[in-house]
């Protein structure tokens, strides 16, 4: 058995039996020395022998001390005190190592918002509860209220942790009005970077404002109401210049005089969110009307070149001229109403506030086709109008593919087209997208909904790039 053990703090502790043995050896040595001294001291040369023995002992002790300091002592071969291995660090005991490790294996992202009391320690209690579930806090935003604070988290949690269990833990830790939903990699972008990106997109294209508001505020419904509704309907209720915040609804004055309504029924807006949305709308108002000026030049099968570009209210007269060249049947399939009312909708359709419009024009500058991507609350509508003489040349399918690519970039989950069952051209164009389709027919009206595949769809729209850039491809039937 070893005579040396290691205490809890790493200090060597000598066993008590060794101390007893050393003490006994000391007394024995003293007794032997006394007997030898008496024997030699009474002899004829006793004092000289004692002096010589003392000198020899002192010399031996000095040599031993010098040798020990120079070469040191090797540790006992049977000691239990060994250095830690290279891969092991001093820390928790073996019992602690049996505790659950940090987040391992599969993990998922969650967005969580909860209200806590505005007092010291409330946030620390909440964070401690999350740590107990092995949840990692990736980002945190605070929204001060008159009473309490809304904390918005981006969390990474073990895949086996259910949202309901996470919500219960937050509630027990003092969180109230908790809202949790799954997040994705796009939410990893920090808030200032995301806001700057949305401001840049809005500055380049007025049609980005509704999309930017939706991405800024999360899942919500955004409606733009014109100051003078098409058809002479009821005007929207006036809104103060600074806007109005009413719980789950915020209303902002649109730059062109209408009203932008943002509604999120499951979660009230905070004053911080309202201030961000208002700043984005004010930026849009200061910049005025703007549309990217890029374009694509396409070659039709018969060799004619056409140009696809973004359209805006400045194309109103050219669009009216195109509609005058369209037959009553073509206009009826597009607007599903009296042909005489077609011109009244154009100003609304061409406004970037309500969506995006693509125009197809010939080498002479005449518009022969329009494609619309319209924001309709939580849904997105696509619509096409091609002049009769330019139909059956693949223009409709080309426009529809580009509109769907825009919808994918805007994070839309689906698009729908309202037409008639006899409009075989529109039905064929929707089927040509290669996306899952749902059909609904009511009283002769056909609604085709396409569920978008965000991973498969790509965009090569030159008119969404910097002005002056252009592309060229061939349109096939």
N, C-alpha and C positions, 0 to 999 in steps of 0.2 A: 504494500500500500504506500502511496506517496506521502511524504512528509510536508509537501507544499500544496496548498489548495488556493483557489482564486475566489476572492470575495465578490459581492454583487457589483462593486464599482471597479473591479479589475486590480485591486491591491493584493499582493501575495500574503497569505496568512500561514505562520508556522504552527505545526501541531504541538500540543502541550507535552507529549511524550519526548519529543526531541529536546525540549528545554530541560526536562528532568535528567535525561541522559547526560547532557552537557554539564549540568550542575554536579552530578555524581562524578564525572570524569575530572572536573576541576578539584573537588575535595581529594580524590585519590592522588592526583598529581601533587597537591600540596603535601600530603602525608609522605609520599615517596621522597619528595625533595627534602623534607625535614629530616627523614631518616638518613639520607645520603649526606646531608650537611653535618649531622652529628657524627657520622662515621668518619668523614674526611677531616672535619674540624679538629678532632682529637689526635690525628696522625701527625707525623713529623713534617710533612709538606702540605698540610691541609689548607692554609690560607692561599698559597699559590695555586693549588688546584681549583679552588672555588673561583678565584679571579679569572683564571683561564677559561673555566666553564661559562662564566658570565659573559666573557667577551665572545666566545663561540656562539652562545645563544643569541646575543644581540646581533651578531653578523648574520646568523641564519635567518632571524626574523626580518632583518633589513632586506636580505636577498629575496625572501619570499614575498614581501610587500612589493618590491620593484618588479618582480616577475608577474605578479597578479595584475598590477596596473598596466603593464605592457601588453599582456596577452589576454587578460580578462578570464572570466570563468564560463565554461560551457553550461547551459541550463541542464538541470537533471533530466535524464533520458525518460523518466517515467512521470514527468509532471503533466498535470491536466491543463496547465495554462499555455495554450497555443495561440498564435496570431490568427486573426480572421482570414478566411480565404479571400482570394482576389475578388471574387464576384459577390462577396457577402459583406454587408455593412452593419456596423453596430446600430441597433434600433430595437424594435419590438421583440419580445420574447417569442419562443416557439408557440406559446399559446395564442399570441396575437396573430401569428401567421395563419392561423386557421380561420380568421375572420374573412369576410368577403373582400375580394380585391376591388380595385377601381373598376369603372365601366369597361367591360370586356365583351368581345364578340359583337353581335349586331347591335346597332343603335339607330334611333330615329330622331328627327327634328320636330319640335313642337313650338308653336307660338302661343304664348299665354299672357293674358291680361287680368289683373286682379287689383282690387282696391284695398289698401292697408291704412291703418291709422297714422296720422302725421305726428309721430312721437318717437323718441329715441328707442332703438332696439326692435322696432316692429319689422323692419326689413331684415335684420339679422336673424330674427326668429324664423322668418319665411325661408331664408337661405339655408338655415340649419335643417329645416324640414326637407328641403330639396336634396341636400347632401345626404340625408339619411336614406333616400331612395336611389342613391348613386346617379343623381341628375346633375349634369354640368351646365352652368349658366354661361352661354356664349356672348350674349349682349343684354343690356338693360337700358330702358328709357323710362324716365319718370315724367308724369303729367300732373302737376300740382292742381288741386281743386280747393274750393272754399273749405271743405271739410274732408280731410284725408288726401291720399295721393294714389293715383293710378300708376301702377308699375307694369311695364310691358317687357316681357322676357322672350328671348330666343333660347330654347333649351335643347340639349342633347341628352336623351334618356335611353336606357336599355330597351331593346325591342319588346321584351316581355312585359314592360310596364304599361298598363292600360291607362287611357286618358281619364277614366272615372277614378281610378286609384290616385292618380296625380292630383285631380281636383279635390278629393277628400283630404289629402295631406295638406294642401294649400288652405283649405277651409279650416282645418284644425289649427293651423299656424296663424290664423287671424285674417286670412284673405276673404274678401267679400266680392260678390258680383263677378265671379271668376268665369273667364271665357277661354277655352282651349281649342285649338285646331292644329292639324298637321301642317308642317312647313316643308319647304324644299331648299335646294342649294341657293336659289336666288335670294332667299331671306338672309343669307350670310353677309350680304353687303351691308355695311354700316349705314346708319340713317343719313348722315351728312352727304356721303357719296351718292346715295340713292336720290336724295332731293336735288342735288346738283345735276345729276343725269336727267331727271324729269324736267328740270328747268331748261336744260339745253335742248331737249326734244321739243318742248313747247315753243322755245324761241325760234326753232327752225321751221315749225309747221303748226299753224293754228288748229288743225284738226286733231292734234295730239292732246289738247287740253282735257277733254273728257277722259281719255285714257290715262293721262298723268294723274288726274284726281283719283281715279279708281285704284291705281297702283299705290298712290300715296296713302289712301285711307283704308285699303283692304277691300274686302268683299262688301260692295255697296251698289246701290242703284242710282244712276245719274241720268237726269232728264234735262234737256235744254228746251225751254219754252220761248218761242219767238215773241217779240213785243206785239206784232200784228199777226195772229194765226192765219194760216191759209184757209180760205173759205169763210172768213169773217166770224170765227168762233169767239168764245169769251177770252178776254185778255187775262194774262196771269196777274196775280196780286202783286202790287208794287213792293219793292224791297228797298230798305235803306241803303245808302251808299256803302256803309260799312258791313252790310250783310246782316243776317239774322241766324242765331243758333237756338234751336228749340229741341233739346234732348237728342233724339235720334235723327233729327232732320236739320240740315243747314241749307240756307238759301242765300245765293250770291247773285249780285247784279252782273249780268253778262256784258261784255264790252259793246256789243251792238244794240244794247237796250233791253234785251230779254232777261230771263231769269234762269239760273242754273240751280236745280234742286238736287241735293245729295241726301239719300236716305239709307240708313243702316238700322233696321228694326231690332237687331239682336243686341246692340251695344251703343250706348249714348256716346256722342262725340265729346271730346274734351276741348277746353279752350285752346290748348296747344295745337290740336289738329285743325281747329277752325282757323287759327292764325296762319298756319301753313297753307291751307287751301286758299284763303283770301289773298295771300302773297302771290300764289301761282296765278290766280285770276287777274290780279293787278299787273303782273308781268305781261300777260297776254294782251291786256288792254293797252298798255304803253307801246307795245311793238306794232299793233295794228294788224290789218289783214296781210297774210303772207302764205305762200304755197311754194314748195320746192319746184324749181324750174327745170330740172333734168328731164330727159325724154329718151325713149327707145325708138329706133327705126326698124321696122319689120318688113319683110318681103313676103308678099302673098304668093300662092302657087302659080298664078298666071304672070308673075313678075312685077306687079305693082308694089310700090313702097308706101307704107303708111307709118304714121308716127303716133306713139302712145305716150301720153303725158298726163300730169295732174291738171284738173280743171278747177276753176274758181268762179265767183260771180261775174268776173270780167268776160266770161264766155257766154253770158246769158243770151245776147242777141244771136250769136252763131248757133247756139243750141235751139233757140226758137225757130230759126230758119231750117234746121234739120227736121224738127218735128213737123213743119209745114210740108216737107217733102215726103213724110211718112204716110202710109195709107191708114185709113180709119181702123182697119183690122189690127195693124201693128200697134197703134196707139192704144186700142182697146185691150189688147193682151198685156200691155205694160202697165196701164193705170187703172184698169178694172172699173172704169166709170165713164161718164160722159167725155167724149173726145174734146169738147170745147173747154174743159177745165184743165187740160194738160199743161198749158203755158203757166198757169198759176202756181204749179208745184215746182217749177224749175228753179226759182230763186231760192227756195228752201233746200232743194236737192244739191245745188251748187255751193251752198254755204259750208265752209269747213267746220262750222260749229256742230253740225249734225252728222258728219261723216266725211268720207273721202269719195271723190269722183274722178274717174279716169275718162279722158276724151281720146277718141281716135280721129285723126285728121289726115287728109290726103296731102299729096305734094303741093297742091294749090292752096292749102290752108283751110279747106272746108271740113267741118266736123261731120262725120258719118256714123258715129257710134258713141254711146255713153254707158259707163258702168258705174254703179253706185254701191258703196259700202256704208250702210246707215246704222248709227248707234240707236238702238231701240231698248232703252233701259238695260236690263240684264242680257238681252238678246241682240243679235246682229243680223240685219237683212241685207241681202244682195239683190240687185236688180239690173237688168240690161235693156238697152234700147238700141237697135241697129237699123239703120236706114234700109228700106226694102231692096234697093239695088245692090247693097253690099252684104246681104245675108247669104248664108250657105258658103262662106269663104273661110270659116274658122276664126273669124274675129270675135264672136261671142265667147267661144271656148277660151281664147287667149285672154280676154278681159276677165272672165270668171276665175281663171286660174290665178291671175294677179290679185284680184280682190280677196280670194281665199288666203293667199300668201300674206296679204296685209292683215287679215283677221288673225292669222296665226301669230304674227309679230305683235299684235295687240293683246295676246293671251286670251282670245275668245275661245270658248269651248265648242261652239257650233255656229253655223250660219244657216239661214233659211231663205227660201225664195217663194214668193206668192205669185202664182200664174194660173193658167187654165189647163185643163187636161188635154186640150187640143193643141197646146203650144209644144209641139214635138221638139222644136229646136232647143228650148230652154231645158226640157227634160233630158235631152241627149247631152247637153253641156254639163248638167249636174252629174249625170252618170259618168261622164268623162273625167271627173275629178278623181275617181278611184277611191272614194271615201264611203264609209257606211252611211246609208240614206234611210230616212223615215218619210213615208208618204201619208198625207191626210187629205181627204177629199170631202168638202162640205159644199153642197149646192153648186157644184160645177167649179168651185175654186180649189185649186191644188196647192198645198203647202208642202214643199220638199225641204227637209232639214238634213244637213250634212254635219256629222260629228267630226271635228277636226283632229288630226294627228299632229301634235306639236313637234314630235321628233322627226317625222318624215318630211314635213313641208319645209321648203326653203324659199328664199326670195332672191331674185336677181333684178330688183327694180331700180333702174338707173335714176329714175326721177325721185327716189328717196335718198339719193346721194347729193353731193354738192352740185350747185348749178353748173351747167355747161357740159356735164358728162352725158354720154349717149352710148347706147348699145345697139347691136344689130343681130337679128335672128330671122329665121324663116318660119312663117306660120304654115302649118300643114292641115289639111282637111281631116 
